[in-house]
């Protein structure tokens, strides 16, 4: 069995998830804590590669013994989560742990991922929002949020999202399916929520910048259709900063998770969400 971790982290403390020699990354912290806990080197595989500054509330990653398909431990998932947290910095927390089959892959077995991008409604500077929320140049009133919400609706469905991919990416297949996209006012913020079977490099941040253009009446909501059909990065809005982006959750089909009976112990639940839909592509 492998161990599936659900992880939250403050992205401003790291240069992203993926390992970089002599650089602060989330996976390096998880690797260090796992080795200290289990007494041997581990392979830690993430559900995606979040950029520097991007935060996570429900990032998923598997842990196995280095060079092996799984891991052997007498610890329960609850104790694993608690023991790892003792060994992690305050900027990283394991929210839960679960056992999954040796063949489980946190990226390729995912059926959907959900991201949020947070906009402040007021353009006034706020030191308590710095590094957490995007502050626009003009106030986002109710009309602006409604325009952004209408524009977001045109992102739903299966499309070629090349217009919303960083121009430096070498990804060839740019077709993805967005299951849900909306912007709503909540707790004093305009919250862009998007769920899809996969996302291109910088896709959510470019979508957020394009929706902001709709909210500022620089484009009409229906212009999203033309922008998407163009399959041209220059047609979409600017790439907004990473610090207001959050990976909220990752969903997996039930048949890829180990039940309490299969694990032979009680109270073991998935570290991440469950679903039974399309497989994620990135």
MIMI-445564 format. One record per residue (C-alpha): z, x, y; residue in one letter. Coordinates in steps of 0.25 Angstrom, whole numbers, padded with zeros to 4 digits, always signed. Layout:
ZXYa;...
This chain:
+0000+0000+0000x;-0002+0004+0015x;+0007+0000+0026x;+0002-0009+0037x;+0009-0007+0050x;+0008-0016+0062x;+0010-0008+0074x;+0013-0010+0089x;+0011+0002+0099x;+0010+0005+0114x;-0004+0011+0115x;-0001+0018+0129x;+0007+0028+0121x;-0004+0032+0112x;-0019+0037+0112x;-0022+0025+0103x;-0020+0023+0088x;-0029+0033+0081x;-0023+0047+0078x;-0027+0058+0088x;-0021+0072+0086x;-0010+0075+0096x;-0011+0062+0103x;-0002+0050+0103x;-0008+0039+0094x;-0001+0027+0087x;-0006+0032+0073x;+0000+0045+0075x;+0014+0039+0077x;+0012+0029+0065x;+0008+0041+0056x;+0020+0049+0061x;+0030+0038+0058x;+0024+0035+0045x;+0025+0049+0040x;+0039+0050+0044x;+0043+0037+0037x;+0035+0039+0024x;+0036+0054+0023x;+0021+0057+0022x;+0008+0057+0030x;+0002+0043+0031x;-0011+0037+0035x;-0010+0027+0046x;-0023+0018+0048x;-0024+0009+0060x;-0031-0005+0062x;-0039+0001+0074x;-0039+0012+0084x;-0032+0007+0097x;-0036+0015+0109x;-0026+0023+0118x;-0017+0014+0125x;-0020+0001+0117x;-0008-0006+0112x;-0005-0013+0099x;+0004-0024+0095x;-0001-0025+0080x;-0009-0013+0076x;-0010-0011+0061x;-0010+0002+0053x;-0008+0006+0039x;+0000+0017+0033x;-0003+0024+0020x;+0001+0038+0015x;-0008+0049+0019x;-0021+0049+0010x;-0016+0038+0002x;-0020+0023+0001x;-0006+0018+0003x;+0008+0021+0005x;+0021+0020-0004x;+0034+0017+0002x;+0047+0009-0002x;+0048+0004+0013x;+0046-0010+0016x;+0036-0013+0028x;+0048-0017+0036x;+0055-0004+0034x;+0042+0004+0036x;+0040-0003+0050x;+0054+0000+0054x;+0054+0014+0049x;+0041+0017+0056x;+0046+0011+0069x;+0058+0021+0069x;+0047+0032+0069x;+0038+0027+0079x;+0038+0029+0094x;+0042+0017+0103x;+0027+0015+0106x;+0024+0011+0092x;+0030+0001+0083x;+0027-0004+0069x;+0028-0019+0070x;+0027-0022+0055x;+0022-0016+0042x;+0016-0021+0029x;+0010-0016+0016x;-0005-0017+0014x;-0014-0013+0002x;-0019+0002+0001x;-0033-0003+0005x;-0029-0010+0018x;-0035-0005+0031x;-0029-0009+0044x;-0043-0009+0051x;-0053-0013+0041x;-0044-0024+0035x;-0041-0031+0048x;-0047-0044+0051x;-0044-0045+0066x;-0037-0038+0077x;-0032-0044+0090x;-0031-0037+0103x;-0025-0041+0117x;-0028-0035+0130x;-0018-0038+0141x;-0022-0041+0156x;-0012-0042+0167x;-0014-0055+0175x;-0010-0048+0188x;-0017-0035+0194x;-0003-0031+0199x;+0002-0017+0193x;+0013-0019+0183x;+0019-0006+0177x;+0025-0014+0166x;+0010-0018+0162x;+0004-0004+0163x;-0002+0001+0150x;+0000-0013+0144x;-0009-0023+0152x;-0022-0022+0160x;-0020-0026+0174x;-0032-0031+0181x;-0037-0029+0195x;-0037-0044+0198x;-0027-0055+0194x;-0031-0062+0181x;-0028-0077+0185x;-0030-0089+0176x;-0045-0090+0178x;-0047-0075+0175x;-0040-0077+0161x;-0048-0089+0158x;-0061-0082+0161x;-0056-0070+0152x;-0052-0080+0141x;-0066-0087+0142x;-0073-0073+0141x;-0065-0069+0129x;-0069-0081+0121x;-0083-0076+0122x;-0079-0063+0114x;-0075-0071+0102x;-0084-0070+0090x;-0093-0060+0082x;-0100-0051+0092x;-0106-0038+0095x;-0095-0032+0104x;-0103-0020+0108x;-0101-0023+0123x;-0086-0022+0121x;-0086-0008+0114x;-0083+0005+0121x;-0097+0012+0123x;-0092+0024+0116x;-0089+0018+0103x;-0098+0021+0091x;-0096+0008+0084x;-0109+0002+0079x;-0105-0012+0074x;-0100-0019+0086x;-0099-0033+0081x;-0085-0039+0080x;-0079-0053+0079x;-0069-0057+0090x;-0060-0069+0084x;-0053-0072+0096x;-0053-0068+0111x;-0046-0074+0123x;-0038-0070+0136x;-0026-0078+0139x;-0015-0077+0149x;-0001-0074+0142x;+0012-0068+0147x;+0006-0064+0161x;-0006-0057+0155x;-0021-0060+0152x;-0022-0057+0137x;-0035-0054+0130x;-0034-0057+0115x;-0045-0053+0105x;-0045-0054+0090x;-0057-0048+0082x;-0061-0042+0069x;-0063-0029+0076x;-0065-0022+0090x;-0074-0011+0095x;-0069+0001+0103x;-0063-0005+0116x;-0068-0019+0113x;-0056-0026+0117x;-0054-0018+0130x;-0068-0021+0134x;-0067-0035+0131x;-0055-0036+0140x;-0062-0029+0151x;-0074-0039+0150x;-0064-0051+0149x;-0057-0046+0162x;-0071-0046+0169x;-0072-0061+0165x;-0058-0063+0171x;-0062-0056+0184x;-0075-0065+0184x;-0084-0053+0183x;-0091-0059+0171x;-0090-0073+0166x;-0084-0076+0153x;-0097-0079+0146x;-0102-0066+0150x;-0095-0061+0138x;-0106-0066+0130x;-0116-0058+0137x;-0107-0045+0137x;-0105-0046+0122x;-0120-0049+0119x;-0124-0036+0127x;-0117-0027+0117x;-0116-0017+0129x;-0103-0011+0133x;-0108-0011+0148x;-0108-0026+0147x;-0093-0028+0145x;-0082-0026+0154x;-0074-0013+0156x;-0064-0007+0145x;-0050-0011+0149x;-0039-0001+0147x;-0032+0000+0133x;-0018-0002+0138x;-0019-0017+0138x;-0025-0019+0124x;-0016-0022+0112x;-0020-0023+0098x;-0012-0036+0094x;-0014-0038+0079x;-0023-0035+0067x;-0025-0045+0056x;-0028-0043+0041x;-0032-0052+0030x;-0021-0056+0021x;-0027-0050+0008x;-0025-0036+0014x;-0010-0037+0016x;+0000-0035+0005x;+0010-0047+0003x;+0025-0046+0000x;+0023-0048-0015x;+0012-0038-0016x;+0020-0028-0008x;+0032-0031-0017x;+0042-0032-0006x;+0045-0043+0004x;+0043-0046+0018x;+0030-0038+0019x;+0020-0044+0029x;+0008-0038+0036x;+0010-0029+0047x;-0002-0035+0054x;-0008-0049+0055x;-0015-0056+0044x;-0029-0063+0045x;-0041-0067+0036x;-0053-0065+0044x;-0064-0055+0047x;-0061-0040+0045x;-0059-0031+0057x;-0069-0021+0060x;-0062-0012+0069x;
